[in-house]
C-alpha cells in the first residue's frame, strides 16, 4: 500500500505529517482534514496543479510527493438548513403501504453508504435513539489528537451526531469511518477486488460502546465537565456514562453436575448486552434470553481430578437502564469458512418483562412499583373498553411528520437512570438481510412515536408502522430484514404512579 506524508496550511494553522493512502480517493484525505479543522469536505478548497483538488481525482496524475505542502481554504462555520413546509396528510386516506412510502420532507438525515458501511450506519442510527448518550457526547470537549483513538472516535461521533441533528440531508460519515478504521483495522479489510468487506454490526456496536466508555464520564446532577474529563483515563465500561446507561449485573452460580460434594462457586459480573440463543424450540425472545442464562461448560474438577460437566446458572441482580439484546444468529461453518445465519423466526415484544430472569433479591426490590403499575394498566384497559370508539368516517385526523426535538440542555437526574419494575419498551431494532454475516445488508429502525417508526436504510429514510416492525422477527426468511440487535429502554411509569 503506497502512502506518503504531507503538510497542510490552513490560514494561520498548519497540520504536519498527514498520511495519504494513494489508493484511496482524495475525499478520504478531505475527511481527515475535516476531523482536524472542522471544515466540511464539500467546503474545502485545496490547491493542486491545475486547480482545486477533486474528490475523485487520481493521485498518480497530480505528482504529489512526500513532504508536499497543500494550501487549504474554507470556513468551519456551517449553515443550518431549514426544514421545508409540508402539506397535511390525513391518515384515513393512507394505506399501510402509502404510510411506509410517504414522500414527506423533514425526515431526520440518513447516512451515506461509503462502500459496505451499512453495518456502521445502522449501528449509529440505533444508538442515536439514546438522548442521554447524545447529550454526553455534546458536552465532550476537545479535538482529534494524535495517537488517542478513543478520544478521536468520541470527537468524531460527537461531531457526526451534531451534524445529523442540524440537517435533513444525507450525511457522508467520512471522518467517523476513518477514525473507526484507524482504531479497529478489521473494519478496513478489503476483498480481492479492492472493495471494502462487509462487517458485523454487533462487533461495531460493542467496540463503539467500549471505546466511548473510556472517555465519557458518569452523568452527575451537577456535572463539572472539565474536572470529570481529567479522570477520563481511568474510566471503564462500568463507571462511565456508558456503564450508567447500558450496564447491568448478573450473579452466576457454577455447580458440578457430576459431584454433589464439590462446593458451588458464586460470582458477580457486569454485562452490557444479553444474548438470545436460538434453538429449534426458540420462538420468543424471552425464551432465548432464559436459555442464554443457563449453560453447560466443560472444565477440570479439582475434586474429581478430571474434566467434568458444570452448569452455569445466572440471574440478573441489577437491570440496565437501556437493555441491548443480541440474537445469536451467526455461527461459523467450517466447510465453507463463513459465518452462516440461523434464519429461524423469533418474535420479540414491544414491551419486554425481565422479572422472571431476576434474582430473588432483585424481585423483592421490584415488587412495590410493579404492583402499582399493573394496577394502573388494569385501569387503563378497563377505561379503554368502556370508552366509545370514534367515528372515523366523519372525523379526520391530520398526520404530519414532525421531527422529534431532543432537549440536550435539559438536566438529567442520574438517580432515575435505573429500572425498578423489570419492564422495558422497544425503541430500536437493527436488522440483517442475507444468508451470512460477511455479506447482506444492515438497516436501523428507530421508534419515533406510537405506531410510527423511522427506517434508516443508509441515506434513505422512511416511515413504517408497528406491523412492519413485527415482520422483522424472521418470518420472511434470511432474504428479508431479520432482527439482529434490539434496544430497549426502561419503561417509566413514574408520572402515572404519582398522579394516582
Order of alpha helices (4+ residues) and beta strands (2+ residues): beta-beta-alpha-beta-beta-beta-beta-alpha-alpha-alpha-alpha-alpha-alpha-alpha-alpha-beta-beta-beta-alpha-beta-beta-beta-beta-beta-beta-alpha-beta-beta-beta-beta-beta-alpha-beta-alpha
